[in-house]
């Protein structure tokens, strides 16, 4: 009897879950059937197109738990859209006249893959769904089971994606260091830019985590160690509509009374205004293969700081981005448990011949389940009326 062959790939940006998820999947297959062969494709869909893969050796499988202590993806990531043939050709992933989906499917058939596990965001899942459909229509039965990864926590209908909690915790830790820069100059404006294209979950959650850290600290106001100086004075997310003139007046009063202002800003907050300004100036808007604006090239935090600095009388402005620091971390204990539970169910579903994405399903009150690809979508928004967020704004005096 031929050995079952399982393929694993990670795709998109990194998050604090990828290496751990690879480890948990391999561990689970080892417990169920140690004869199962595990094939890892290097750098996601790029490796699949190029046939660049390796078989996990018995020695590696015995020590695979070591991956859990690291961030990133041990097998490598890339951003490749299989429906964008022109981009794939430009990058040398396929030849002239070739269709990337066909090339990918032929490689899976060549490698005799019976199960494919993808670890990525909604784009990764969409590509996986297309592959599964294409293979089934051409007589190659394969189970494709994804694990949802994104620090933005913006995949519907999933309540919490793998790596998001760790990223929020790390973003808060990042700012707990950066905030001390408030002492380097009078009337200091610090803008903490947090990742989040369309969703403010990470910004809001990291702000809450940071304030819980503040609650544990002991201050000494008579020596200048006043909580108000270390406090967050504004939290801005893409979903929140605010009156700029009123906010400028409020922050000006804060600057006058406290002596500095600290802000948490989603990279997607105010992005529409920035893009309109670029279009008016005739500037090219950089986009990736999926058509997403490259926010790291736009620099929203810098724009936000420049807009506010003069109005609130800041003598010095510091913009710091926590994104790469946060997304590159290893998973925390909460994430490790969710990763392990998700991987176990993913293997169970795959062996039963089922396809979809394993995640905490909001339609099932947050219970872990297999969600069909057709119900997965990106760009889920954070609720700006969520009780915890409104409480946060109330505590910091932001309306």
TATAZI-V229548 format. One record per helix or strand of 3 or more residues. SS is the DSSP state (hx for helix, st for strand). FROM is the first residue (numbers start at 1). LEN is the number of residues. If there is no record, write none. Layout:
# TATAZI-V229548
ss:SS from:FROM len:LEN
ss:SS from:FROM len:LEN
This chain:
# TATAZI-V229548
ss:st from:5 len:6
ss:hx from:18 len:15
ss:st from:37 len:5
ss:hx from:45 len:6
ss:st from:53 len:3
ss:hx from:58 len:5
ss:hx from:64 len:6
ss:hx from:85 len:6
ss:hx from:100 len:11
ss:st from:115 len:6
ss:hx from:122 len:16
ss:st from:143 len:7
ss:hx from:164 len:20
ss:st from:188 len:7
ss:hx from:201 len:16
ss:hx from:221 len:3
ss:hx from:227 len:4
ss:st from:234 len:3
ss:hx from:244 len:15
ss:st from:260 len:7
ss:hx from:271 len:10
ss:hx from:295 len:4
ss:hx from:300 len:13
ss:st from:316 len:6
ss:hx from:323 len:5
ss:hx from:333 len:19
ss:st from:356 len:6
ss:hx from:362 len:3
ss:st from:367 len:5
ss:hx from:373 len:3
ss:hx from:387 len:10
